[in-house]
């Protein structure tokens, strides 16, 4: 305290220090909260029952927005033109529970597409896209209920192994159809129906691989045999010509007789 005119007055420096502390706290909170609450310009963000909902439906998006709020719980990206789900597309959305990517043009799903949200995600909608196949690792550790209906799936071993690990949406499970298949007779049929009938696409895969190996080995064997036959025939022809050449040469006895005849004449 300073005495001014006999009165105790607070020090000005203490007051300034107090304002500085308050300003730093407010500014720090702004820095921390701002990126969490930011909303992409192409989307609409709202609070619903205490959950952050990011609505990006029918916004002509061709990629997943990179600047999504980190506290997003529900992300609606349906009815756009997204073609690709890249690695770690949602890695910062640790609170994400519902993800709707239906009615897009998705063809490619990367290995780590859903990395970072496997523990929180409860529902994933990939219906009505252009997905033919996905790597087994793409849905690794996902516990969410998943809708994969109305995609042009190619039914083979990898798809069978993927579906074995997933919780498919029971309301749309019969709409997951084989658009094409390793055996044409299963095209146009529900995947689950085919698998429940006892069909194992992995057996077809192994058989196909075995046949390919057999054909390859047979081809190499045929080439080796053909080369051996050619080599033998070629050498036989050379030997025959060499023998004929030797036969065409005058013998030593004939040369001696000719020499004697010349000596007699002389």
C-alpha positions in Angstrom: 0.0 0.0 0.0 1.1 3.5 -0.7 0.0 6.5 1.4 -1.2 9.4 -0.6 -2.4 12.4 1.4 -2.6 10.1 4.4 -4.8 7.5 2.7 -3.7 4.0 1.7 -4.1 3.5 -2.1 -3.8 0.1 -4.0 -0.8 0.0 -6.2 -1.5 0.7 -9.8 0.9 -2.2 -10.8 -1.2 -4.7 -8.9 -4.3 -3.6 -10.7 -2.6 -3.8 -14.0 -1.3 -7.3 -13.1 -4.8 -8.4 -12.3 -6.2 -7.2 -15.6 -3.3 -8.9 -17.4 -4.1 -12.3 -15.7 -7.8 -12.0 -16.6 -7.0 -11.1 -20.2 -4.6 -14.1 -20.6 -7.2 -16.5 -19.2 -9.9 -15.2 -21.5 -7.6 -15.3 -24.5 -6.3 -18.7 -23.7 -9.9 -20.1 -23.4 -10.7 -18.5 -26.8 -7.7 -20.3 -28.4 -8.7 -23.6 -26.9 -12.4 -23.4 -27.6 -12.2 -21.7 -31.1 -10.9 -24.7 -33.0 -13.4 -27.0 -31.2 -16.4 -24.9 -32.0 -15.4 -23.9 -35.6 -17.8 -25.0 -38.3 -17.1 -25.5 -42.0 -18.5 -22.8 -44.2 -20.2 -25.4 -46.3 -22.0 -27.0 -43.4 -24.5 -26.0 -40.7 -23.6 -26.8 -37.0 -26.1 -27.0 -34.2 -26.6 -28.3 -30.7 -29.2 -31.0 -30.3 -29.9 -32.5 -26.9 -26.4 -31.5 -25.8 -24.7 -33.0 -28.8 -22.9 -31.2 -31.6 -24.6 -32.0 -34.9 -22.8 -31.1 -38.2 -25.2 -31.1 -41.1 -23.5 -31.1 -44.5 -26.3 -32.9 -46.5 -26.6 -32.0 -50.2 -23.9 -29.4 -50.3 -22.2 -30.6 -53.5 -19.1 -31.7 -51.6 -16.6 -33.9 -53.4 -14.3 -34.4 -50.4 -14.9 -34.8 -46.7 -14.4 -31.3 -45.0 -11.1 -31.2 -43.2 -12.1 -28.5 -40.6 -14.8 -30.3 -38.7 -15.4 -29.4 -35.1 -13.6 -31.7 -32.8 -16.6 -32.1 -30.5 -18.8 -33.4 -33.4 -21.1 -36.2 -32.2 -23.3 -36.6 -35.3 -21.9 -35.9 -38.8 -24.3 -35.9 -41.7 -22.5 -36.0 -45.1 -25.3 -37.7 -47.2 -26.3 -36.8 -50.8 -23.0 -35.3 -51.9 -20.4 -36.4 -54.5 -17.7 -37.8 -52.3 -15.8 -40.5 -54.0 -13.0 -41.4 -51.6 -12.7 -41.9 -47.8 -9.0 -41.3 -47.2 -6.8 -42.5 -44.3 -7.6 -40.8 -40.9 -10.4 -38.7 -42.4 -12.0 -38.5 -39.0 -9.0 -38.9 -36.7 -9.7 -35.8 -34.5 -13.4 -36.6 -34.0 -13.1 -38.6 -30.8 -16.7 -38.0 -29.7 -18.2 -39.1 -33.1 -21.2 -41.5 -32.6 -23.1 -41.3 -35.9 -21.7 -40.9 -39.4 -23.9 -40.8 -42.4 -22.1 -41.1 -45.8 -25.1 -42.5 -47.7 -26.0 -41.5 -51.3 -22.6 -40.4 -52.4 -20.3 -41.7 -55.1 -17.8 -43.5 -52.9 -15.7 -46.1 -54.7 -12.6 -46.2 -52.6 -12.2 -46.7 -48.8 -8.6 -46.6 -47.5 -7.2 -49.0 -44.9 -7.2 -46.4 -42.1 -10.4 -44.5 -43.2 -12.0 -44.9 -39.8 -8.9 -44.8 -37.6 -9.5 -42.8 -34.4 -13.3 -43.3 -34.2 -13.5 -47.1 -33.7 -14.2 -46.7 -30.0 -16.8 -44.0 -30.1 -18.8 -44.7 -33.4 -22.2 -46.3 -32.9 -23.7 -46.1 -36.4 -22.1 -45.9 -39.9 -24.2 -45.5 -43.1 -22.4 -46.3 -46.4 -25.5 -47.3 -48.3 -26.2 -46.2 -51.9 -22.6 -45.7 -53.0 -20.4 -47.4 -55.6 -18.3 -49.6 -53.4 -17.3 -52.9 -54.9 -14.8 -54.0 -52.3 -13.0 -52.8 -49.2 -9.8 -53.9 -47.5 -10.3 -56.1 -44.4 -8.4 -53.6 -42.3 -10.8 -50.7 -43.2 -13.4 -51.7 -40.6 -10.9 -53.2 -38.0 -12.1 -52.8 -34.4 -15.3 -51.0 -35.5 -18.2 -51.9 -33.1 -20.7 -49.7 -34.8 -23.8 -50.9 -36.5 -23.2 -50.6 -40.3 -25.4 -50.2 -43.3 -23.8 -51.4 -46.6 -26.9 -51.8 -48.7 -27.2 -50.8 -52.4 -23.6 -51.0 -53.4 -22.3 -52.9 -56.4 -20.5 -55.5 -54.2 -18.2 -58.1 -55.8 -18.7 -61.2 -53.8 -15.4 -63.0 -53.1 -13.2 -64.1 -50.2 -12.2 -60.6 -48.9 -15.8 -59.4 -48.7 -16.8 -62.6 -46.9 -14.1 -62.1 -44.3 -15.1 -58.4 -43.9 -18.7 -59.2 -43.3 -17.9 -61.9 -40.8 -16.4 -59.2 -38.5 -19.2 -56.5 -38.9 -22.4 -55.7 -37.1 -24.7 -55.2 -40.1 -27.8 -53.2 -39.8 -30.6 -55.8 -39.5 -33.0 -53.5 -41.4 -30.9 -53.4 -44.5 -28.9 -56.6 -44.3 -30.9 -58.3 -47.1 -30.2 -55.3 -49.4 -26.4 -56.1 -49.4 -26.4 -57.8 -52.8 -23.8 -59.6 -54.9 -23.6 -57.3 -58.0 -20.9 -59.6 -59.4 -19.3 -62.8 -57.9 -16.4 -65.2 -58.4 -19.2 -67.6 -59.4 -21.7 -65.9 -61.8 -24.6 -67.9 -60.4 -24.6 -65.9 -57.2 -24.8 -62.5 -58.9 -28.0 -60.7 -58.0 -28.5 -62.5 -54.7 -28.2 -61.2 -51.1 -24.8 -61.8 -49.8 -26.0 -63.1 -46.4 -28.4 -65.5 -48.1 -25.6 -66.9 -50.2 -23.3 -67.3 -47.2 -26.0 -68.8 -45.0 -26.6 -71.5 -47.6 -23.1 -72.8 -46.9 -21.2 -71.2 -49.8 -17.6 -70.3 -49.0 -16.1 -67.8 -51.4 -12.7 -68.4 -50.0 -12.8 -72.0 -51.3 -13.4 -70.6 -54.8 -10.5 -68.3 -54.3 -8.1 -71.1 -53.4 -9.4 -73.3 -56.2 -8.9 -70.5 -58.7 -5.4 -69.9 -57.4 -4.6 -73.6 -57.6 -5.8 -73.8 -61.2 -3.7 -70.7 -62.1 -0.6 -72.3 -60.6 -1.3 -75.5 -62.4 -1.7 -73.7 -65.7 1.5 -71.7 -65.2 3.5 -74.8 -64.3 2.1 -76.7 -67.3 3.0 -73.9 -69.5 6.6 -73.8 -68.2 6.8 -77.6 -68.5 5.6 -77.5 -72.1 8.2 -74.8 -72.9 11.0 -76.9 -71.4 9.9 -80.0 -73.4 9.7 -78.1 -76.6 13.2 -76.6 -76.1 14.6 -80.1 -75.4 13.0 -81.5 -78.6 14.2 -78.6 -80.6 17.7 -78.9 -79.2 17.9 -82.7 -80.0 16.6 -82.3 -83.5 18.9 -79.4 -84.2 21.9 -81.3 -83.0 20.8 -84.4 -85.0 20.6 -82.3 -88.1 24.1 -80.9 -87.5 25.4 -84.4 -86.9 23.8 -85.7 -90.1 25.3 -82.9 -92.2 28.7 -83.5 -90.6 28.6 -87.2 -91.3 27.6 -86.5 -94.9 30.6 -84.2 -95.2 32.9 -86.8 -93.9 31.5 -89.4 -96.3 32.1 -87.0 -99.2 35.8 -86.8 -98.4 38.1 -89.2 -100.4 39.3 -92.2 -98.3 43.1 -92.8 -97.6 43.1 -96.0 -99.7 41.6 -94.1 -102.7 44.3 -91.5 -102.3 47.0 -94.2 -102.3 45.6 -95.8 -105.5 45.5 -92.5 -107.2 49.1 -91.8 -106.2 50.3 -95.2 -107.5 48.5 -94.7 -110.8 50.2 -91.3 -111.3 53.7 -92.9 -110.5 53.2 -95.6 -113.0 52.3 -93.2 -115.7 55.4 -91.1 -115.0 
